[in-house]
Amino acid sequence: MEYRQFGGTGVKVSAIGFGCWEISGTYGPIDAAQFEQAVHRALDAGIDCFDTAEAYGMGISERALARALGSRRQEVCLVTKVGVGYPDAPNRRDSSRARIMASLEQSLRNLETDHVDVYLVHWPDSNTPFEETMRVLDDIVAQGKARAIGVSNFRLAQLEACMKLRRIDVVQYGWNMFDRRMQREIFPWCTANGVAVMAYGSLAYGLLSGTFHDDMVFDEADWRSKRGVLGGLNLFRTMFGPDHFGRNLRAVEEVKALAAKYGKTLPQFALRWTLSQPAVHTALVGFRRPAEVEENLGALGFTISAEDMAAVDAIFTRNDVVTEPTGWLEDDLAA
């Protein structure tokens, strides 16, 4: 396993992290026994960063992860998130003191622990002053219920405003071959300020798995069955929408041939590409089965040449693939 210094937190985390959105129910049915085996295979392989969120099934993911970790909870850097998914809140967001404190207590019960290692605000809440949100996060650290705090999906100006109130330890953003928006402003800011970066969507929500095809039929409970319609996110339309899906798959086939030069599968090569971004400390991947853990461990121990990194860019350009969707996540959600 490769380990990287986790920003200014004073700890190191595995370069590959275990993402738990997939076990929330929004990716279709999951075999619980297989998932638990995947968790233990990951732990045995040295993967020690596990990421979940309250909004992943409103507790479903957290509880499933707690069951799978069992007595091995102390072996991991445990991350969960708060602030989105509430039907009674404007735009389903709420990062007020009252909501965060109540949600934290519920998350700790779900996770069967007395603290989390990292507690993140999942999405910015325009109806709560950052002063209130950052103050309560600081209080949570002072109480020993979180060791580090941070935010996810915030704009640069929002990051800067929060940083003036309380140091941000960790951030989380999407980063993969199909979503490169963060390389312009967010990643340089994080590097300059010593902020740890967790990259999610490392395999582009399955696009870089090498298993998709033009006639792909997703389970009706899988959000990808809507072909990019998920909360109005423009990003997902450019990945799975009918005007983009075919050309994306053609690009994927060309990248697959490039991966073969290294004796690697497409997911292994794509995950290495994600980890090649210097700002990224851990790249999150969802694992449903232990075989998927084994597969993705193949992303370790090699380097993609500068020539082949440029070749990936050329493939995407040649196939007219959108890698920096217009707008920002927040704009899409508010539309």
C-alpha positions in Angstrom: 0.0 0.0 0.0 1.1 3.6 -0.7 0.5 6.1 2.1 0.4 9.9 1.8 0.7 12.6 4.4 -2.9 13.8 5.0 -2.4 17.5 4.5 -1.7 19.2 7.9 -3.5 16.6 10.0 -0.3 14.9 11.2 -1.5 11.5 10.0 -1.0 9.4 6.8 -3.7 7.7 4.8 -3.7 5.1 2.2 -3.6 6.4 -1.4 -6.7 4.3 -2.2 -9.7 5.1 0.0 -12.9 3.0 0.5 -16.0 5.1 -0.6 -19.3 4.0 0.8 -21.9 5.8 -1.4 -22.5 2.6 -3.3 -24.0 0.9 -0.2 -26.7 3.5 0.3 -29.2 1.9 -2.0 -28.8 4.5 -4.8 -26.7 2.1 -6.9 -29.2 -0.7 -6.7 -29.1 -3.8 -4.4 -25.9 -4.8 -2.6 -25.0 -8.2 -1.2 -24.2 -7.4 2.4 -22.0 -10.4 2.9 -19.9 -9.6 -0.1 -19.6 -6.0 1.0 -18.4 -7.0 4.5 -15.8 -9.3 2.9 -14.7 -6.4 0.7 -14.2 -4.2 3.8 -12.0 -6.8 5.5 -10.0 -7.5 2.3 -9.4 -3.8 2.0 -8.2 -3.6 5.7 -5.9 -6.5 5.2 -4.4 -4.8 2.2 -3.7 -1.7 4.1 -6.6 0.5 2.9 -7.3 2.6 6.0 -9.4 5.6 4.8 -13.2 4.9 4.8 -15.6 7.5 3.7 -19.4 7.6 4.2 -22.1 10.3 4.8 -25.3 10.8 6.6 -27.0 11.5 3.3 -25.9 8.1 1.9 -29.3 6.6 2.5 -29.8 8.8 5.6 -27.9 6.4 7.8 -28.0 3.2 5.7 -24.4 3.5 4.6 -23.0 4.5 8.0 -24.8 1.5 9.7 -23.6 -0.9 7.0 -20.0 0.3 7.4 -20.1 -0.1 11.2 -21.4 -3.7 10.9 -18.6 -4.5 8.4 -15.8 -2.9 10.4 -16.9 -4.5 13.6 -14.0 -4.6 16.1 -11.6 -3.2 13.5 -12.9 0.4 13.7 -9.7 1.6 15.4 -7.6 0.6 12.3 -9.2 3.2 10.1 -9.4 6.9 9.4 -13.2 7.2 9.5 -14.8 10.0 7.5 -18.5 11.0 7.4 -20.4 14.1 6.2 -23.3 16.3 7.2 -25.5 19.0 5.9 -27.6 17.7 3.0 -30.6 15.4 2.5 -33.2 17.0 4.7 -36.7 17.3 3.3 -37.6 20.0 5.7 -34.7 22.3 4.8 -34.4 24.8 1.9 -32.8 23.0 -1.1 -32.4 20.1 1.4 -29.4 21.8 3.0 -28.8 22.7 6.7 -25.5 23.4 8.3 -26.8 25.2 11.3 -25.5 24.4 14.8 -28.6 22.6 15.9 -28.7 20.4 12.8 -25.0 19.6 12.8 -24.9 18.7 16.5 -28.0 16.4 16.2 -26.7 14.8 13.0 -23.3 14.2 14.5 -24.8 12.3 17.5 -26.9 10.2 15.1 -23.9 9.5 12.9 -21.9 8.4 15.9 -24.7 6.0 16.9 -24.9 4.7 13.3 -21.1 4.2 13.2 -21.0 2.7 16.7 -18.1 4.9 17.7 -17.5 7.9 20.1 -15.7 10.0 17.4 -15.0 10.3 13.8 -11.6 11.1 12.4 -12.8 13.6 9.8 -16.2 15.4 9.8 -17.1 17.3 6.6 -19.9 19.6 5.5 -21.2 17.8 2.5 -22.5 20.8 0.5 -22.6 24.5 1.2 -25.7 25.9 2.9 -26.5 29.4 1.7 -29.0 29.9 4.5 -26.6 29.5 7.4 -23.7 31.9 8.0 -20.3 30.3 7.7 -19.4 31.7 11.1 -22.1 29.5 12.7 -21.0 26.4 10.8 -17.3 26.8 11.3 -17.8 27.6 15.0 -19.7 24.4 15.6 -17.2 22.3 13.7 -14.4 23.8 15.9 -16.5 22.9 19.0 -16.9 19.3 17.8 -13.1 19.0 17.6 -12.7 20.6 21.0 -15.2 18.0 22.4 -13.1 15.2 20.9 -15.9 14.0 18.7 -13.9 14.7 15.5 -10.2 14.9 15.0 -10.3 17.0 11.9 -12.9 19.0 10.0 -13.5 20.2 6.5 -15.9 20.7 3.6 -17.0 19.2 0.3 -18.1 20.7 -3.0 -17.5 24.3 -1.9 -16.5 27.1 -4.3 -13.1 28.7 -4.0 -14.6 31.9 -2.5 -16.5 29.8 0.0 -13.3 27.9 1.0 -11.4 31.2 1.5 -14.2 32.6 3.6 -14.3 29.5 5.8 -10.6 29.4 6.2 -10.6 32.8 7.7 -12.9 31.6 10.5 -11.3 28.2 11.3 -8.6 26.2 9.5 -10.0 23.7 7.0 -8.1 20.4 7.5 -9.6 18.3 4.7 -11.7 18.8 1.5 -13.5 16.4 -0.8 -14.1 16.9 -4.5 -14.8 14.9 -7.6 -11.7 14.2 -9.8 -11.4 11.7 -12.7 -10.7 11.8 -16.4 -14.2 13.0 -17.1 -14.2 15.7 -14.4 -11.2 18.0 -14.3 -12.7 21.2 -13.1 -10.8 21.3 -9.8 -7.4 21.6 -11.4 -7.9 25.3 -12.2 -8.5 26.8 -8.8 -9.4 24.4 -6.1 -6.3 22.1 -6.2 -3.8 24.9 -6.4 -5.4 26.6 -3.4 -5.4 23.3 -1.4 -1.7 22.8 -2.2 -0.8 26.3 -1.2 -2.6 26.0 2.1 -1.6 22.5 3.0 -5.2 21.2 2.9 -5.8 17.5 2.4 -7.7 16.4 -0.7 -10.0 13.4 -0.9 -11.0 12.7 -4.5 -14.3 11.0 -5.1 -15.7 9.5 -8.3 -12.2 8.3 -9.1 -13.6 5.8 -11.7 -16.2 8.2 -13.1 -19.1 6.4 -11.4 -18.4 3.3 -13.4 -17.6 4.8 -16.8 -13.9 3.9 -16.3 -14.7 0.4 -15.1 -14.5 -1.0 -18.7 -17.8 -2.8 -18.3 -20.2 -0.3 -19.8 -21.6 -0.4 -23.4 -24.0 1.5 -25.7 -27.0 -0.7 -24.8 -26.2 -0.6 -21.0 -29.3 -1.1 -18.9 -29.0 -0.1 -15.2 -31.1 -1.4 -12.4 -34.1 0.9 -12.0 -32.9 1.7 -8.4 -29.6 2.8 -9.8 -29.4 6.6 -10.3 -27.4 6.0 -13.5 -30.6 4.5 -15.1 -31.8 8.1 -15.5 -28.9 8.7 -17.8 -27.5 11.7 -16.1 -30.6 13.2 -14.4 -29.6 13.3 -10.8 -30.7 16.5 -9.0 -30.1 18.5 -12.2 -26.3 18.0 -12.1 -24.8 19.0 -15.5 -21.8 16.9 -14.7 -23.8 13.7 -14.8 -25.5 14.7 -18.0 -22.1 15.0 -19.7 -21.2 11.6 -18.4 -24.3 9.5 -18.9 -26.7 11.7 -21.0 -27.7 10.4 -24.4 -25.7 13.1 -26.2 -22.5 12.2 -24.5 -22.5 8.5 -23.5 -21.5 7.0 -26.8 -18.5 9.3 -27.4 -17.4 8.8 -23.8 -17.4 5.0 -24.3 -15.3 5.4 -27.4 -12.8 7.4 -25.5 -12.8 4.7 -22.8 -12.0 2.0 -25.3 -8.9 4.0 -26.5 -7.7 4.5 -22.9 -8.2 0.8 -22.3 -5.6 0.1 -25.1 -3.2 2.6 -23.5 -3.6 0.8 -20.2 -2.6 -2.5 -21.9 0.9 -1.0 -22.5 1.5 -1.1 -18.8 -0.1 -4.6 -18.4 -2.9 -2.9 -16.5 -6.7 -3.1 -16.7 -8.6 0.1 -17.5 -9.7 0.7 -13.8 -6.1 0.2 -12.6 -4.8 2.7 -15.1 -7.6 5.2 -14.5 -7.2 5.1 -10.8 -3.4 5.6 -11.2 -4.3 8.6 -13.4 -6.4 10.0 -10.5 -3.6 9.5 -8.1 -1.1 11.2 -10.4 -2.7 14.6 -9.5 -0.2 15.9 -6.9 -2.9 17.6 -4.8 -4.8 14.3 -4.2 -4.0 12.5 -1.0 -6.5 9.6 -1.3 -8.7 8.5 -4.2 -12.0 7.1 -3.1 -13.3 4.0 -4.8 -16.5 2.1 -4.1 -16.1 -1.7 -3.5 -19.0 -4.1 -3.5 -17.0 -7.3 -3.6 -13.5 -8.4 -2.4 -12.6 -9.1 -6.1 -13.0 -5.4 -6.8 -10.5 -4.6 -4.0 -8.0 -7.0 -5.6 -8.6 -5.4 -9.0 -8.0 -1.8 -7.8 -4.9 -2.7 -5.8 -3.3 -3.0 -9.2 -3.3 0.8 -9.4 -0.3 0.9 -7.0 3.4 0.5 -7.8 3.7 2.1 -11.2 3.9 5.5 -12.8 2.2 6.8 -16.0 4.7 8.6 -18.2 4.2 12.2 -19.1 3.9 11.1 -22.7 1.0 8.8 -21.9 -0.7 11.4 -19.7 -0.7 13.6 -22.7 -2.0 10.7 -24.8 -5.0 10.5 -22.5 -5.7 14.1 -23.1 -5.4 13.6 -26.8 -7.9 10.7 -26.7 -10.5 12.8 -24.9 -10.0 15.8 -27.3 -10.2 13.5 -30.4 -13.5 12.1 -29.2 -14.9 15.5 -28.2 -15.4 14.5 -24.6 -16.4 17.2 -22.1 -14.0 17.2 -19.2 -14.9 20.5 -17.6 -18.7 20.9 -17.7 -20.0 24.4 -17.7 -21.1 25.9 -14.4 -20.5 24.6 -10.9 -22.2 21.9 -9.0 -24.1 24.5 -6.9 -25.4 26.2 -10.0 -26.7 22.9 -11.4 -28.4 22.0 -8.1 -30.1 25.4 -7.8 -31.5 25.3 -11.3 
